[in-house]
């Protein structure tokens, strides 16, 4: 990790992102307390802070926060926002793995709150000042260059440096290199090529195209600079500021040992893997050991994939043969167990009542209903839900998420809904 950021160019003026020191301090203090209390680490504060800083960088690079529909920046902003959110989550998980080392000293003894907080803060300073400064500048420059790519109406493009003494020798090699905009070389030789890179690409002219220093030459020279890194990227073409080559995506566990599931001892030894191909900003993790009923597993994963692509964070749970109930998943945001009901019938009333009844038996607090077919009556669904709540037949259920046939998603707070129904009935 340190090696990646060691090449940051000192020529770029990096922002001081530790200006809200009290906010960072509060986050580190809270994390230290969670660690010492044996609580599940909450990602919200650290994730939100990181994402906010990088979104500010994105907006700075694009030159605004909102644009007309026909403006190419609208699409770029949407794609990059999702990528930045995924990156921020991966960065948060990476830090959590390191924070856990702060609890015990070399003798295996639990350390004081002050000591743990200092260790967390020291690690946090590296990630959230040093690293984040470089990441912030990288997002700004990447956004600038992506918008530039979309708006450069030129047949030829020219790579150019700022021409001062701080330009890296490896980047000087490409100064004045010119090729057609359609040449595949621009998928790789597009700035920034490193942390703090100030090089750019401008409209070029045909006469500057060199037979000796052509795109084959450029590809060979750029390959050792960017291969296997996030800099092997034209963000305008990939839709990603940070590719999966960044160490956060590798270091933040692609395989996670379960630590924050209720009844954690029951799932000890179970490992989970992030599911690839999630197009939205959410995350779906699936067990690598254990199993569900094969048919249910396919249906459950499809439902959770839809929710993850809408921004949800879920972990599929395997069946444990110990005589106890088996929830289908864990909501990683709410830390609540989830039961999933995939409905292939059109009887709206039965759909919701059977789903809540089964979830109540499973002892879960959240229910997901995936409607694969349009019910005969959405009103019948509502009345079935209403009657179930009024008859107090879903005591444990806190929330209901419905995935409609067109993949739209609605969430319902059942505690609030029940209270509203009881208040109306009392009047």
TIMILUM-129570 format. One record per residue (C-alpha): residue number from 1; residue in one letter; x, y, z. Coordinates in Angstrom, 2 decimals. Example, Ala and Ser with C-alpha at 12.3 -4.5 7.8 and 13.67 -1.06 7.14 Angstrom:
TIMILUM-129570
+-----+----+---------+---------+---------+
:   i : aa :    east :   north :      up :
+-----+----+---------+---------+---------+
:   1 :  A :   12.30 :   -4.50 :    7.80 :
:   2 :  S :   13.67 :   -1.06 :    7.14 :
+-----+----+---------+---------+---------+
END
This chain:
TIMILUM-129570
+-----+----+---------+---------+---------+
:   i : aa :    east :   north :      up :
+-----+----+---------+---------+---------+
:   1 :  X :    0.00 :    0.00 :    0.00 :
:   2 :  X :    2.71 :    2.47 :    0.92 :
:   3 :  X :    4.59 :    1.64 :   -2.28 :
:   4 :  X :    1.61 :    2.68 :   -4.38 :
:   5 :  X :    1.40 :    6.12 :   -2.82 :
:   6 :  X :    5.16 :    6.66 :   -2.62 :
:   7 :  X :    5.24 :    7.88 :   -6.20 :
:   8 :  X :    3.03 :   10.86 :   -5.58 :
:   9 :  X :    4.47 :   13.86 :   -7.37 :
:  10 :  X :    5.34 :   16.74 :   -5.07 :
:  11 :  X :    4.64 :   19.16 :   -7.88 :
:  12 :  X :    0.88 :   19.04 :   -7.43 :
:  13 :  X :   -0.63 :   21.13 :   -4.67 :
:  14 :  X :   -2.59 :   18.63 :   -2.61 :
:  15 :  X :   -5.43 :   19.86 :   -0.43 :
:  16 :  X :   -5.35 :   19.57 :    3.34 :
:  17 :  X :   -8.28 :   17.29 :    4.09 :
:  18 :  X :   -7.72 :   17.14 :    7.81 :
:  19 :  X :   -9.21 :   20.59 :    8.35 :
:  20 :  X :  -12.16 :   19.15 :   10.25 :
:  21 :  X :   -9.95 :   17.48 :   12.81 :
:  22 :  X :  -12.69 :   17.26 :   15.42 :
:  23 :  X :  -14.90 :   15.26 :   13.06 :
:  24 :  X :  -12.14 :   12.76 :   12.33 :
:  25 :  X :  -11.29 :   12.58 :   16.03 :
:  26 :  X :  -14.90 :   11.74 :   16.88 :
:  27 :  X :  -14.93 :    8.97 :   14.28 :
:  28 :  X :  -11.70 :    7.43 :   15.61 :
:  29 :  X :  -12.92 :    7.66 :   19.21 :
:  30 :  X :  -16.16 :    5.91 :   18.31 :
:  31 :  X :  -14.32 :    3.16 :   16.43 :
:  32 :  X :  -11.98 :    2.61 :   19.41 :
:  33 :  X :  -14.96 :    2.25 :   21.74 :
:  34 :  X :  -16.66 :   -0.20 :   19.39 :
:  35 :  X :  -13.51 :   -2.30 :   19.25 :
:  36 :  X :  -13.10 :   -2.43 :   23.03 :
:  37 :  X :  -16.80 :   -3.18 :   23.58 :
:  38 :  X :  -16.65 :   -6.05 :   21.11 :
:  39 :  X :  -19.25 :   -4.38 :   18.92 :
:  40 :  X :  -19.60 :   -4.70 :   15.19 :
:  41 :  X :  -17.72 :   -1.85 :   13.56 :
:  42 :  X :  -20.10 :    0.65 :   12.02 :
:  43 :  X :  -18.90 :    1.80 :    8.62 :
:  44 :  X :  -21.34 :    4.69 :    8.20 :
:  45 :  X :  -19.35 :    7.61 :    9.65 :
:  46 :  X :  -15.99 :    6.72 :    8.12 :
:  47 :  X :  -17.52 :    5.72 :    4.80 :
:  48 :  X :  -19.68 :    8.86 :    4.57 :
:  49 :  X :  -16.74 :   11.13 :    5.38 :
:  50 :  X :  -14.53 :    9.49 :    2.76 :
:  51 :  X :  -17.21 :    9.46 :    0.09 :
:  52 :  X :  -18.09 :   13.11 :    0.76 :
:  53 :  X :  -14.47 :   14.21 :    0.29 :
:  54 :  X :  -14.12 :   12.32 :   -2.97 :
:  55 :  X :  -17.51 :   13.46 :   -4.27 :
:  56 :  X :  -16.40 :   17.04 :   -3.62 :
:  57 :  X :  -13.33 :   16.30 :   -5.72 :
:  58 :  X :  -15.52 :   14.87 :   -8.49 :
:  59 :  X :  -17.72 :   17.94 :   -8.54 :
:  60 :  X :  -14.66 :   20.17 :   -8.61 :
:  61 :  X :  -13.22 :   18.28 :  -11.57 :
:  62 :  X :  -16.50 :   18.32 :  -13.50 :
:  63 :  X :  -17.08 :   21.98 :  -12.66 :
:  64 :  X :  -20.41 :   21.72 :  -10.88 :
:  65 :  X :  -22.88 :   19.57 :   -9.00 :
:  66 :  X :  -25.69 :   19.29 :  -11.57 :
:  67 :  X :  -25.88 :   19.59 :  -15.33 :
:  68 :  X :  -28.41 :   19.55 :  -18.14 :
:  69 :  X :  -29.46 :   16.13 :  -19.40 :
:  70 :  X :  -27.69 :   16.65 :  -22.72 :
:  71 :  X :  -24.43 :   17.62 :  -20.97 :
:  72 :  X :  -21.98 :   14.70 :  -21.10 :
:  73 :  X :  -21.04 :   15.45 :  -17.49 :
:  74 :  X :  -24.43 :   14.19 :  -16.33 :
:  75 :  X :  -23.64 :   10.61 :  -17.40 :
:  76 :  X :  -20.05 :   10.86 :  -16.19 :
:  77 :  X :  -21.16 :   12.10 :  -12.79 :
:  78 :  X :  -23.61 :    9.23 :  -12.38 :
:  79 :  X :  -21.07 :    6.55 :  -13.32 :
:  80 :  X :  -18.25 :    8.06 :  -11.28 :
:  81 :  X :  -20.47 :    8.54 :   -8.23 :
:  82 :  X :  -21.22 :    4.82 :   -8.09 :
:  83 :  X :  -17.55 :    3.98 :   -8.51 :
:  84 :  X :  -16.47 :    6.42 :   -5.80 :
:  85 :  X :  -19.03 :    4.96 :   -3.39 :
:  86 :  X :  -17.71 :    1.45 :   -4.04 :
:  87 :  X :  -14.15 :    2.67 :   -3.61 :
:  88 :  X :  -14.99 :    4.44 :   -0.34 :
:  89 :  X :  -16.60 :    1.29 :    1.01 :
:  90 :  X :  -13.57 :   -0.81 :    0.05 :
:  91 :  X :  -11.27 :    1.74 :    1.68 :
:  92 :  X :  -13.34 :    1.67 :    4.87 :
:  93 :  X :  -13.19 :   -2.13 :    5.06 :
:  94 :  X :   -9.43 :   -2.03 :    4.45 :
:  95 :  X :   -8.98 :    0.27 :    7.43 :
:  96 :  X :  -11.23 :   -1.89 :    9.62 :
:  97 :  X :   -8.93 :   -4.84 :    9.08 :
:  98 :  X :   -6.03 :   -2.76 :   10.37 :
:  99 :  X :   -7.97 :   -1.18 :   13.24 :
: 100 :  X :   -8.67 :   -4.60 :   14.74 :
: 101 :  X :   -4.95 :   -5.04 :   15.41 :
: 102 :  X :   -5.06 :   -2.13 :   17.87 :
: 103 :  X :   -7.11 :   -3.90 :   20.55 :
: 104 :  X :   -4.38 :   -6.17 :   21.96 :
: 105 :  X :   -0.75 :   -5.52 :   22.82 :
: 106 :  X :    2.13 :   -7.89 :   22.08 :
: 107 :  X :    1.31 :   -9.90 :   25.20 :
: 108 :  X :   -2.30 :  -10.39 :   24.09 :
: 109 :  X :   -3.64 :   -7.99 :   26.71 :
: 110 :  X :   -6.51 :   -5.62 :   25.97 :
: 111 :  X :   -5.22 :   -2.06 :   25.73 :
: 112 :  X :   -6.72 :    1.12 :   27.19 :
: 113 :  X :   -9.19 :    3.30 :   25.31 :
: 114 :  X :   -6.55 :    6.03 :   24.95 :
: 115 :  X :   -4.03 :    3.59 :   23.48 :
: 116 :  X :   -6.49 :    2.01 :   21.08 :
: 117 :  X :   -7.78 :    5.40 :   19.98 :
: 118 :  X :   -4.23 :    6.61 :   19.29 :
: 119 :  X :   -3.48 :    3.51 :   17.22 :
: 120 :  X :   -6.72 :    3.95 :   15.26 :
: 121 :  X :   -6.05 :    7.66 :   14.77 :
: 122 :  X :   -2.45 :    7.05 :   13.64 :
: 123 :  X :   -3.64 :    4.58 :   11.03 :
: 124 :  X :   -6.51 :    6.88 :   10.11 :
: 125 :  X :   -4.14 :    9.80 :    9.60 :
: 126 :  X :   -2.26 :    7.83 :    6.95 :
: 127 :  X :   -5.42 :    6.80 :    5.12 :
: 128 :  X :   -7.55 :    9.88 :    5.59 :
: 129 :  X :   -5.04 :   12.64 :    5.22 :
: 130 :  X :   -1.97 :   11.36 :    3.35 :
: 131 :  X :   -3.67 :    8.86 :    1.07 :
: 132 :  X :   -6.92 :   10.77 :    0.77 :
: 133 :  X :   -5.09 :   13.89 :   -0.37 :
: 134 :  X :   -3.58 :   11.96 :   -3.27 :
: 135 :  X :   -6.92 :   10.28 :   -4.05 :
: 136 :  X :   -8.71 :   13.64 :   -3.93 :
: 137 :  X :   -6.37 :   15.20 :   -6.45 :
: 138 :  X :   -6.54 :   12.10 :   -8.63 :
: 139 :  X :  -10.35 :   12.29 :   -8.75 :
: 140 :  X :  -10.21 :   15.99 :   -9.68 :
: 141 :  X :   -7.77 :   15.38 :  -12.53 :
: 142 :  X :   -9.53 :   12.24 :  -13.74 :
: 143 :  X :  -12.87 :   14.07 :  -13.89 :
: 144 :  X :  -11.29 :   16.96 :  -15.80 :
: 145 :  X :   -9.73 :   14.61 :  -18.32 :
: 146 :  X :  -12.87 :   12.50 :  -18.73 :
: 147 :  X :  -14.92 :   15.59 :  -19.54 :
: 148 :  X :  -12.18 :   16.75 :  -21.86 :
: 149 :  X :  -12.31 :   13.45 :  -23.74 :
: 150 :  X :  -16.06 :   13.81 :  -24.22 :
: 151 :  X :  -15.78 :   17.37 :  -25.53 :
: 152 :  X :  -12.60 :   17.28 :  -27.65 :
: 153 :  X :  -13.87 :   17.38 :  -31.23 :
: 154 :  X :  -10.57 :   16.50 :  -32.86 :
: 155 :  X :   -9.37 :   13.85 :  -35.27 :
: 156 :  X :   -5.94 :   13.69 :  -33.64 :
: 157 :  X :   -4.87 :   13.96 :  -30.00 :
: 158 :  X :   -1.52 :   15.04 :  -28.57 :
: 159 :  X :   -0.02 :   14.08 :  -25.20 :
: 160 :  X :    1.66 :   17.05 :  -23.54 :
: 161 :  X :    3.41 :   17.79 :  -20.26 :
: 162 :  X :    3.52 :   21.09 :  -18.37 :
: 163 :  X :    7.16 :   21.33 :  -19.34 :
: 164 :  X :    8.74 :   22.19 :  -15.97 :
: 165 :  X :   11.49 :   20.50 :  -13.98 :
: 166 :  X :    9.02 :   18.49 :  -11.89 :
: 167 :  X :    7.71 :   16.43 :  -14.79 :
: 168 :  X :    8.58 :   12.77 :  -14.35 :
: 169 :  X :   11.20 :   11.49 :  -16.82 :
: 170 :  X :    8.91 :    8.61 :  -17.74 :
: 171 :  X :    6.17 :   11.07 :  -18.71 :
: 172 :  X :    8.50 :   13.32 :  -20.71 :
: 173 :  X :    9.00 :   10.45 :  -23.14 :
: 174 :  X :    5.45 :   10.93 :  -24.40 :
: 175 :  X :    5.57 :   14.72 :  -24.77 :
: 176 :  X :    4.14 :   15.71 :  -28.19 :
: 177 :  X :    3.16 :   12.11 :  -28.98 :
: 178 :  X :    0.27 :   12.29 :  -31.47 :
: 179 :  X :   -2.22 :    9.71 :  -32.71 :
: 180 :  X :   -5.75 :    9.45 :  -34.03 :
: 181 :  X :   -8.40 :    9.83 :  -31.31 :
: 182 :  X :   -9.74 :    6.45 :  -32.43 :
: 183 :  X :   -6.34 :    4.79 :  -31.78 :
: 184 :  X :   -6.60 :    2.21 :  -28.95 :
: 185 :  X :   -3.48 :    3.69 :  -27.36 :
: 186 :  X :   -5.64 :    6.34 :  -25.70 :
: 187 :  X :   -7.28 :    3.62 :  -23.63 :
: 188 :  X :   -3.95 :    3.41 :  -21.77 :
: 189 :  X :   -1.97 :    6.56 :  -22.48 :
: 190 :  X :   -4.49 :    8.91 :  -20.98 :
: 191 :  X :   -3.83 :   11.10 :  -17.98 :
: 192 :  X :   -3.41 :   11.03 :  -15.07 :
: 193 :  X :   -0.69 :    8.39 :  -15.38 :
: 194 :  X :    0.25 :    8.52 :  -11.70 :
: 195 :  X :   -0.57 :   10.27 :   -8.43 :
: 196 :  X :   -0.24 :   14.03 :   -8.89 :
: 197 :  X :    0.23 :   13.73 :  -12.65 :
: 198 :  X :   -0.31 :   17.11 :  -14.34 :
: 199 :  X :    0.09 :   15.95 :  -17.94 :
: 200 :  X :   -2.81 :   16.41 :  -20.30 :
: 201 :  X :   -4.05 :   15.58 :  -23.77 :
: 202 :  X :   -4.95 :   18.26 :  -26.30 :
: 203 :  X :   -6.18 :   18.37 :  -29.91 :
: 204 :  X :   -3.32 :   17.39 :  -32.22 :
: 205 :  X :   -2.42 :   17.72 :  -35.90 :
: 206 :  X :   -1.66 :   15.04 :  -38.46 :
: 207 :  X :    1.82 :   16.38 :  -39.29 :
: 208 :  X :    3.07 :   15.53 :  -35.78 :
: 209 :  X :    2.34 :   11.82 :  -36.18 :
: 210 :  X :    5.68 :    9.98 :  -36.08 :
: 211 :  X :    6.44 :    6.74 :  -37.90 :
: 212 :  X :    9.16 :    5.92 :  -35.35 :
: 213 :  X :    7.27 :    6.91 :  -32.24 :
: 214 :  X :    3.93 :    5.41 :  -33.19 :
: 215 :  X :    1.20 :    3.84 :  -31.07 :
: 216 :  X :    3.03 :    0.47 :  -30.95 :
: 217 :  X :    6.04 :    2.23 :  -29.47 :
: 218 :  X :    3.85 :    4.15 :  -27.02 :
: 219 :  X :    2.08 :    0.98 :  -25.90 :
: 220 :  X :    5.39 :   -0.75 :  -25.17 :
: 221 :  X :    6.73 :    2.23 :  -23.23 :
: 222 :  X :    3.56 :    2.90 :  -21.21 :
: 223 :  X :    2.99 :   -0.76 :  -20.36 :
: 224 :  X :    5.52 :   -0.99 :  -17.48 :
: 225 :  X :    4.24 :    2.32 :  -16.10 :
: 226 :  X :    0.56 :    1.44 :  -15.83 :
: 227 :  X :    0.11 :   -2.32 :  -16.20 :
: 228 :  X :   -1.72 :   -3.77 :  -13.21 :
: 229 :  X :   -2.50 :   -0.32 :  -11.77 :
: 230 :  X :   -5.50 :    2.00 :  -11.71 :
: 231 :  X :   -3.65 :    4.28 :  -14.13 :
: 232 :  X :   -4.16 :    1.82 :  -16.99 :
: 233 :  X :   -7.42 :    3.56 :  -17.60 :
: 234 :  X :   -9.34 :    6.11 :  -19.63 :
: 235 :  X :  -12.16 :    6.89 :  -17.21 :
: 236 :  X :  -14.37 :    8.37 :  -19.92 :
: 237 :  X :  -14.37 :    4.99 :  -21.68 :
: 238 :  X :  -14.53 :    2.67 :  -18.65 :
: 239 :  X :  -16.87 :    4.76 :  -16.49 :
: 240 :  X :  -14.57 :    4.20 :  -13.52 :
: 241 :  X :  -12.28 :    6.58 :  -11.67 :
: 242 :  X :  -10.82 :    3.75 :   -9.58 :
: 243 :  X :  -10.54 :    0.37 :  -11.28 :
: 244 :  X :  -10.42 :   -2.93 :   -9.41 :
: 245 :  X :   -6.63 :   -2.80 :   -9.63 :
: 246 :  X :   -6.49 :   -0.49 :   -6.63 :
: 247 :  X :   -5.19 :   -2.27 :   -3.51 :
: 248 :  X :   -8.27 :   -1.28 :   -1.49 :
: 249 :  X :  -10.35 :   -3.62 :   -3.63 :
: 250 :  X :   -7.79 :   -6.34 :   -3.05 :
: 251 :  X :   -6.98 :   -5.66 :    0.58 :
: 252 :  X :  -10.57 :   -5.07 :    1.63 :
: 253 :  X :  -11.51 :   -8.64 :    1.84 :
: 254 :  X :  -12.81 :  -10.28 :   -1.27 :
: 255 :  X :  -13.12 :  -13.04 :    1.29 :
: 256 :  X :  -14.46 :  -11.92 :    4.67 :
: 257 :  X :  -14.67 :  -14.04 :    7.78 :
: 258 :  X :  -18.01 :  -13.30 :    9.33 :
: 259 :  X :  -17.70 :  -10.99 :   12.32 :
: 260 :  X :  -20.84 :   -8.94 :   12.49 :
: 261 :  X :  -23.65 :  -11.44 :   12.20 :
: 262 :  X :  -25.89 :  -11.90 :   15.22 :
: 263 :  X :  -25.16 :  -15.26 :   16.87 :
: 264 :  X :  -21.65 :  -14.93 :   15.42 :
: 265 :  X :  -20.52 :  -18.18 :   17.05 :
: 266 :  X :  -23.06 :  -20.04 :   14.95 :
: 267 :  X :  -21.36 :  -18.82 :   11.79 :
: 268 :  X :  -17.77 :  -19.08 :   12.97 :
: 269 :  X :  -15.52 :  -20.49 :   10.27 :
: 270 :  X :  -17.88 :  -19.42 :    7.49 :
: 271 :  X :  -16.24 :  -17.24 :    4.88 :
: 272 :  X :  -17.88 :  -14.86 :    2.43 :
: 273 :  X :  -16.90 :  -13.48 :   -0.95 :
: 274 :  X :  -18.01 :  -10.31 :   -2.69 :
: 275 :  X :  -20.09 :  -11.15 :   -5.75 :
: 276 :  X :  -18.63 :   -9.70 :   -8.93 :
: 277 :  X :  -20.68 :   -7.86 :  -11.50 :
: 278 :  X :  -22.81 :   -5.74 :   -9.16 :
: 279 :  X :  -23.56 :   -2.72 :  -11.34 :
: 280 :  X :  -24.84 :   -0.37 :   -8.68 :
: 281 :  X :  -23.20 :    1.17 :   -5.63 :
: 282 :  X :  -24.14 :   -1.59 :   -3.22 :
: 283 :  X :  -22.42 :   -4.81 :   -2.18 :
: 284 :  X :  -23.49 :   -8.43 :   -2.16 :
: 285 :  X :  -21.45 :  -11.04 :   -0.33 :
: 286 :  X :  -22.01 :  -14.78 :   -0.71 :
: 287 :  X :  -20.81 :  -17.68 :    1.39 :
: 288 :  X :  -17.87 :  -19.69 :    0.02 :
: 289 :  X :  -18.44 :  -22.49 :    2.50 :
: 290 :  X :  -21.86 :  -23.99 :    3.18 :
: 291 :  X :  -24.97 :  -24.00 :    0.99 :
: 292 :  X :  -28.62 :  -23.12 :    0.62 :
: 293 :  X :  -31.29 :  -25.10 :   -1.16 :
: 294 :  X :  -30.06 :  -24.90 :   -4.80 :
: 295 :  X :  -33.32 :  -23.50 :   -6.20 :
: 296 :  X :  -33.76 :  -21.04 :   -3.34 :
: 297 :  X :  -30.14 :  -19.98 :   -3.60 :
: 298 :  X :  -30.59 :  -18.91 :   -7.23 :
: 299 :  X :  -33.77 :  -16.98 :   -6.42 :
: 300 :  X :  -32.33 :  -15.37 :   -3.30 :
: 301 :  X :  -29.19 :  -14.24 :   -5.09 :
: 302 :  X :  -31.23 :  -12.70 :   -7.90 :
: 303 :  X :  -33.34 :  -10.73 :   -5.42 :
: 304 :  X :  -30.34 :   -9.56 :   -3.43 :
: 305 :  X :  -28.49 :   -8.58 :   -6.60 :
: 306 :  X :  -31.36 :   -6.23 :   -7.47 :
: 307 :  X :  -31.21 :   -4.71 :   -3.99 :
: 308 :  X :  -27.41 :   -4.38 :   -4.11 :
: 309 :  X :  -27.61 :   -2.58 :   -7.43 :
: 310 :  X :  -30.07 :   -0.19 :   -5.79 :
: 311 :  X :  -27.51 :    0.56 :   -3.08 :
: 312 :  X :  -28.11 :   -2.21 :   -0.54 :
: 313 :  X :  -25.43 :   -4.10 :    1.38 :
: 314 :  X :  -26.31 :   -7.76 :    1.91 :
: 315 :  X :  -24.64 :  -11.03 :    2.86 :
: 316 :  X :  -26.18 :  -14.36 :    1.89 :
: 317 :  X :  -26.12 :  -16.85 :    4.77 :
: 318 :  X :  -25.73 :  -20.61 :    4.42 :
: 319 :  X :  -27.97 :  -23.19 :    6.05 :
: 320 :  X :  -26.58 :  -24.41 :    9.38 :
: 321 :  X :  -27.75 :  -27.91 :   10.30 :
: 322 :  X :  -28.06 :  -27.40 :   14.04 :
: 323 :  X :  -31.83 :  -27.60 :   14.50 :
: 324 :  X :  -32.30 :  -23.81 :   14.55 :
: 325 :  X :  -33.98 :  -21.53 :   12.05 :
: 326 :  X :  -31.99 :  -20.33 :    9.07 :
: 327 :  X :  -32.34 :  -16.76 :    7.80 :
: 328 :  X :  -31.54 :  -16.17 :    4.14 :
: 329 :  X :  -29.33 :  -13.12 :    4.51 :
: 330 :  X :  -27.92 :  -10.35 :    6.68 :
: 331 :  X :  -28.50 :   -6.67 :    5.95 :
: 332 :  X :  -25.00 :   -5.28 :    6.47 :
: 333 :  X :  -26.31 :   -1.75 :    6.98 :
: 334 :  X :  -28.95 :   -2.45 :    9.60 :
: 335 :  X :  -27.28 :   -5.61 :   11.02 :
: 336 :  X :  -30.70 :   -7.31 :   10.84 :
: 337 :  X :  -31.38 :  -10.85 :    9.66 :
: 338 :  X :  -33.43 :  -11.12 :    6.47 :
: 339 :  X :  -35.96 :  -13.63 :    5.14 :
: 340 :  X :  -36.56 :  -13.63 :    1.38 :
: 341 :  X :  -39.82 :  -14.63 :   -0.26 :
: 342 :  X :  -39.81 :  -14.99 :   -4.04 :
: 343 :  X :  -43.41 :  -14.98 :   -5.19 :
: 344 :  X :  -44.49 :  -16.58 :   -8.45 :
: 345 :  X :  -48.24 :  -16.32 :   -7.78 :
: 346 :  X :  -50.68 :  -13.47 :   -8.39 :
: 347 :  X :  -52.61 :  -13.73 :   -5.13 :
: 348 :  X :  -51.59 :  -10.46 :   -3.51 :
: 349 :  X :  -53.15 :  -11.15 :   -0.11 :
: 350 :  X :  -51.52 :  -14.57 :    0.25 :
: 351 :  X :  -48.16 :  -13.29 :   -0.95 :
: 352 :  X :  -47.67 :  -10.78 :    1.83 :
: 353 :  X :  -49.33 :  -12.79 :    4.60 :
: 354 :  X :  -47.36 :  -15.98 :    3.92 :
: 355 :  X :  -44.10 :  -14.00 :    3.62 :
: 356 :  X :  -44.60 :  -12.30 :    6.99 :
: 357 :  X :  -45.74 :  -15.52 :    8.65 :
: 358 :  X :  -42.67 :  -17.42 :    7.47 :
: 359 :  X :  -40.30 :  -14.58 :    8.38 :
: 360 :  X :  -41.81 :  -14.41 :   11.85 :
: 361 :  X :  -41.17 :  -18.14 :   12.29 :
: 362 :  X :  -37.58 :  -17.66 :   11.14 :
: 363 :  X :  -37.06 :  -15.01 :   13.78 :
: 364 :  X :  -35.91 :  -12.39 :   11.27 :
: 365 :  X :  -36.52 :   -8.67 :   11.54 :
: 366 :  X :  -36.59 :   -7.81 :    7.86 :
: 367 :  X :  -38.55 :   -9.34 :    5.00 :
: 368 :  X :  -37.86 :   -9.09 :    1.28 :
: 369 :  X :  -40.66 :   -9.97 :   -1.15 :
: 370 :  X :  -39.63 :  -10.35 :   -4.78 :
: 371 :  X :  -42.67 :  -10.16 :   -7.04 :
: 372 :  X :  -41.78 :  -11.98 :  -10.25 :
: 373 :  X :  -45.35 :  -11.51 :  -11.52 :
: 374 :  X :  -47.75 :   -8.60 :  -11.14 :
: 375 :  X :  -50.25 :   -9.46 :   -8.40 :
: 376 :  X :  -53.95 :   -9.52 :   -9.16 :
: 377 :  X :  -54.36 :   -6.62 :   -6.76 :
: 378 :  X :  -51.86 :   -4.40 :   -5.01 :
: 379 :  X :  -54.68 :   -3.27 :   -2.78 :
: 380 :  X :  -55.19 :   -6.87 :   -1.71 :
: 381 :  X :  -51.51 :   -6.97 :   -0.80 :
: 382 :  X :  -51.90 :   -3.85 :    1.31 :
: 383 :  X :  -55.00 :   -5.18 :    3.04 :
: 384 :  X :  -53.20 :   -8.45 :    3.77 :
: 385 :  X :  -50.32 :   -6.47 :    5.27 :
: 386 :  X :  -52.71 :   -4.23 :    7.20 :
: 387 :  X :  -54.62 :   -7.14 :    8.72 :
: 388 :  X :  -51.41 :   -8.95 :    9.67 :
: 389 :  X :  -50.11 :   -5.90 :   11.51 :
: 390 :  X :  -53.40 :   -5.10 :   13.24 :
: 391 :  X :  -53.73 :   -8.71 :   14.39 :
: 392 :  X :  -50.20 :   -8.54 :   15.75 :
: 393 :  X :  -49.12 :  -11.59 :   13.74 :
: 394 :  X :  -45.73 :  -10.18 :   12.77 :
: 395 :  X :  -44.35 :   -9.01 :   16.10 :
: 396 :  X :  -40.68 :   -9.39 :   15.21 :
: 397 :  X :  -40.79 :   -7.84 :   11.74 :
: 398 :  X :  -39.41 :   -4.31 :   11.59 :
: 399 :  X :  -39.28 :   -3.65 :    7.86 :
: 400 :  X :  -40.58 :   -4.93 :    4.55 :
: 401 :  X :  -38.83 :   -4.47 :    1.21 :
: 402 :  X :  -40.80 :   -5.19 :   -1.96 :
: 403 :  X :  -39.12 :   -5.74 :   -5.32 :
: 404 :  X :  -41.76 :   -5.14 :   -7.97 :
: 405 :  X :  -41.85 :   -6.95 :  -11.35 :
: 406 :  X :  -40.16 :   -4.00 :  -13.07 :
: 407 :  X :  -37.34 :   -4.18 :  -10.44 :
: 408 :  X :  -38.35 :   -0.99 :   -8.69 :
: 409 :  X :  -37.90 :   -1.25 :   -4.94 :
: 410 :  X :  -39.93 :    0.16 :   -2.05 :
: 411 :  X :  -39.14 :   -0.12 :    1.64 :
: 412 :  X :  -41.78 :   -0.01 :    4.38 :
: 413 :  X :  -41.18 :    0.69 :    8.07 :
: 414 :  X :  -43.62 :   -1.77 :    9.64 :
: 415 :  X :  -43.26 :   -0.38 :   13.16 :
: 416 :  X :  -44.28 :    3.07 :   11.97 :
: 417 :  X :  -47.01 :    1.68 :    9.74 :
: 418 :  X :  -48.43 :   -0.40 :   12.60 :
: 419 :  X :  -48.45 :    2.62 :   14.92 :
: 420 :  X :  -50.26 :    4.69 :   12.29 :
: 421 :  X :  -52.88 :    1.97 :   11.81 :
: 422 :  X :  -53.46 :    1.61 :   15.54 :
: 423 :  X :  -53.77 :    5.39 :   15.95 :
: 424 :  X :  -56.37 :    5.56 :   13.18 :
: 425 :  X :  -58.31 :    2.68 :   14.69 :
: 426 :  X :  -58.28 :    4.35 :   18.12 :
: 427 :  X :  -59.85 :    7.56 :   16.77 :
+-----+----+---------+---------+---------+
END
